[in-house]
Amino acid sequence: MKRTAEPEAAAACLWQEHLAARFPATLRGAELAGTDMVLLDADIAGCVSVWLNNGGALDTKRLGTLRDCIEDLDQVLPLLNEPEGLRYYQRLHQLALYVSAGNPKAAK
């Protein structure tokens, strides 16, 4: 079994859940801690999608983007006080962590 099998399977399952979720209406156009919430969602979604489609591999540029997004999530998660938005971004955070942990370049 390859090293990324567990994170890939977990991320794929969580990804399907994320695709079925609606973006929290209260966060459309919102900026928290200097982070555009829609853009944060889109950046992570793009990285996750590429990672899943590339068999658990992410290029250096996207890995850097993902790491920046994780830092942004660490700042905005404590500011989310609405359950729907918090669940939505906690799921994105978990996805970002799976992808980062499952990417061989993430070990650097």
C-alpha positions as a Markdown table, in Angstrom:
| # | Residue | x | y | z |
|---|---|---|---|---|
| 1 | Met | 0.0 | 0.0 | 0.0 |
| 2 | Lys | 1.4 | 3.4 | -0.9 |
| 3 | Arg | 2.1 | 6.0 | 1.8 |
| 4 | Thr | -0.7 | 8.3 | 0.8 |
| 5 | Ala | -3.5 | 5.7 | 0.6 |
| 6 | Glu | -5.0 | 6.6 | 4.1 |
| 7 | Pro | -5.0 | 10.4 | 3.6 |
| 8 | Glu | -6.3 | 10.0 | 0.1 |
| 9 | Ala | -9.2 | 7.8 | 1.2 |
| 10 | Ala | -10.1 | 10.1 | 4.1 |
| 11 | Ala | -9.8 | 13.2 | 2.0 |
| 12 | Ala | -11.8 | 11.7 | -0.9 |
| 13 | Cys | -14.7 | 10.9 | 1.5 |
| 14 | Leu | -14.5 | 14.3 | 3.2 |
| 15 | Trp | -14.3 | 15.9 | -0.3 |
| 16 | Gln | -17.6 | 14.4 | -1.3 |
| 17 | Glu | -19.2 | 15.7 | 1.8 |
| 18 | His | -17.7 | 19.2 | 1.0 |
| 19 | Leu | -19.0 | 19.1 | -2.5 |
| 20 | Ala | -22.5 | 18.4 | -1.2 |
| 21 | Ala | -22.4 | 21.3 | 1.3 |
| 22 | Arg | -23.6 | 24.8 | 0.6 |
| 23 | Phe | -21.3 | 27.7 | 1.1 |
| 24 | Pro | -22.5 | 29.6 | 4.2 |
| 25 | Ala | -24.5 | 32.5 | 3.0 |
| 26 | Thr | -23.3 | 34.8 | 5.9 |
| 27 | Leu | -19.7 | 34.4 | 4.7 |
| 28 | Arg | -20.3 | 35.4 | 1.1 |
| 29 | Gly | -18.2 | 38.5 | 0.6 |
| 30 | Ala | -16.9 | 38.3 | 4.1 |
| 31 | Glu | -13.3 | 39.0 | 5.1 |
| 32 | Leu | -12.0 | 37.7 | 8.5 |
| 33 | Ala | -8.5 | 38.5 | 9.8 |
| 34 | Gly | -7.7 | 39.9 | 6.4 |
| 35 | Thr | -8.8 | 36.7 | 4.6 |
| 36 | Asp | -11.4 | 36.6 | 1.9 |
| 37 | Met | -13.5 | 33.6 | 2.9 |
| 38 | Val | -14.7 | 32.8 | -0.6 |
| 39 | Leu | -11.2 | 32.9 | -2.0 |
| 40 | Leu | -9.9 | 30.7 | 0.9 |
| 41 | Asp | -12.6 | 28.1 | 0.0 |
| 42 | Ala | -11.7 | 28.2 | -3.6 |
| 43 | Asp | -7.9 | 28.0 | -3.0 |
| 44 | Ile | -8.2 | 24.9 | -0.8 |
| 45 | Ala | -10.8 | 23.3 | -3.1 |
| 46 | Gly | -8.5 | 23.7 | -6.0 |
| 47 | Cys | -5.5 | 22.2 | -4.2 |
| 48 | Val | -7.6 | 19.3 | -2.9 |
| 49 | Ser | -9.1 | 18.6 | -6.4 |
| 50 | Val | -5.6 | 18.6 | -8.0 |
| 51 | Trp | -4.2 | 16.4 | -5.3 |
| 52 | Leu | -7.0 | 13.8 | -5.6 |
| 53 | Asn | -6.8 | 13.8 | -9.4 |
| 54 | Asn | -3.0 | 13.4 | -9.3 |
| 55 | Gly | -3.0 | 10.3 | -7.1 |
| 56 | Gly | -1.9 | 12.2 | -3.9 |
| 57 | Ala | 0.7 | 14.5 | -5.4 |
| 58 | Leu | 0.7 | 18.3 | -5.3 |
| 59 | Asp | 3.2 | 20.6 | -7.1 |
| 60 | Thr | 5.4 | 22.9 | -5.1 |
| 61 | Lys | 3.4 | 26.0 | -5.9 |
| 62 | Arg | 0.1 | 24.5 | -4.8 |
| 63 | Leu | 1.7 | 23.1 | -1.7 |
| 64 | Gly | 2.8 | 26.6 | -0.8 |
| 65 | Thr | -0.7 | 27.9 | -1.4 |
| 66 | Leu | -2.2 | 25.1 | 0.7 |
| 67 | Arg | 0.2 | 25.9 | 3.6 |
| 68 | Asp | -0.7 | 29.6 | 3.4 |
| 69 | Cys | -4.4 | 28.5 | 3.5 |
| 70 | Ile | -3.8 | 26.4 | 6.6 |
| 71 | Glu | -2.2 | 29.4 | 8.3 |
| 72 | Asp | -5.2 | 31.6 | 7.3 |
| 73 | Leu | -7.6 | 28.9 | 8.6 |
| 74 | Asp | -5.7 | 28.9 | 11.9 |
| 75 | Gln | -6.5 | 32.6 | 12.2 |
| 76 | Val | -10.1 | 32.6 | 11.0 |
| 77 | Leu | -11.5 | 29.5 | 12.7 |
| 78 | Pro | -11.6 | 31.0 | 16.2 |
| 79 | Leu | -13.5 | 34.0 | 14.7 |
| 80 | Leu | -16.3 | 31.9 | 13.3 |
| 81 | Asn | -19.2 | 31.9 | 15.7 |
| 82 | Glu | -22.0 | 30.6 | 13.4 |
| 83 | Pro | -22.2 | 26.7 | 13.5 |
| 84 | Glu | -22.7 | 26.4 | 9.7 |
| 85 | Gly | -19.7 | 28.4 | 8.8 |
| 86 | Leu | -17.6 | 26.8 | 11.5 |
| 87 | Arg | -18.4 | 23.3 | 10.3 |
| 88 | Tyr | -17.8 | 24.3 | 6.7 |
| 89 | Tyr | -14.3 | 25.7 | 7.4 |
| 90 | Gln | -13.4 | 23.0 | 9.9 |
| 91 | Arg | -14.0 | 20.5 | 7.1 |
| 92 | Leu | -11.8 | 22.5 | 4.8 |
| 93 | His | -9.1 | 22.7 | 7.4 |
| 94 | Gln | -9.3 | 18.9 | 7.8 |
| 95 | Leu | -9.0 | 18.5 | 4.0 |
| 96 | Ala | -6.0 | 20.8 | 3.9 |
| 97 | Leu | -4.3 | 18.8 | 6.6 |
| 98 | Tyr | -5.0 | 15.5 | 4.9 |
| 99 | Val | -3.6 | 16.8 | 1.7 |
| 100 | Ser | -0.6 | 18.4 | 3.4 |
| 101 | Ala | 0.2 | 15.2 | 5.3 |
| 102 | Gly | -0.4 | 13.0 | 2.3 |
| 103 | Asn | 1.8 | 14.9 | 0.0 |
| 104 | Pro | 5.4 | 13.6 | 0.0 |
| 105 | Lys | 6.8 | 17.1 | -0.3 |
| 106 | Ala | 4.9 | 18.2 | 2.9 |
| 107 | Ala | 7.6 | 16.5 | 4.9 |
| 108 | Lys | 10.1 | 19.3 | 4.2 |
